[in-house]
């Protein structure tokens, strides 16, 4: 299943970056979404590949 999503991940226009990472997640993707409904719809697509975990970026921490 992981090989399949790796070959398909950039077919989603929301995906900005994708990385293979170590367990337990295997892949990290950075996406840009319009709103919470768009997030929900995107998660619904990812469920076909497994159980997605989401993290929301709130603000960037500036270097001092």
SULTACOR-V405083 format. One record per pair of residues at least 4 apart in sequence whose C-alpha atoms are under 6 Angstrom apart, sorted by the first residue. I is the first residue (numbers start at 1). J is the second residue. D is the distance in Angstrom with one decimal. If there is no record, write none. Layout:
BEGIN
<<I & J & D> <I & J & D>>
END
This chain:
BEGIN
<<5 & 9 & 5.5> <14 & 31 & 5.1> <14 & 32 & 5.3> <15 & 30 & 6.0> <15 & 31 & 4.4> <16 & 30 & 5.5> <16 & 31 & 5.3> <17 & 29 & 5.6> <17 & 30 & 5.1> <18 & 28 & 5.7> <18 & 29 & 4.3> <19 & 27 & 5.6> <19 & 28 & 5.1> <20 & 26 & 5.7> <20 & 27 & 4.5> <21 & 26 & 4.9> <21 & 27 & 5.3> <22 & 26 & 5.4> <33 & 38 & 5.9> <34 & 38 & 5.9> <47 & 51 & 5.6>>
END
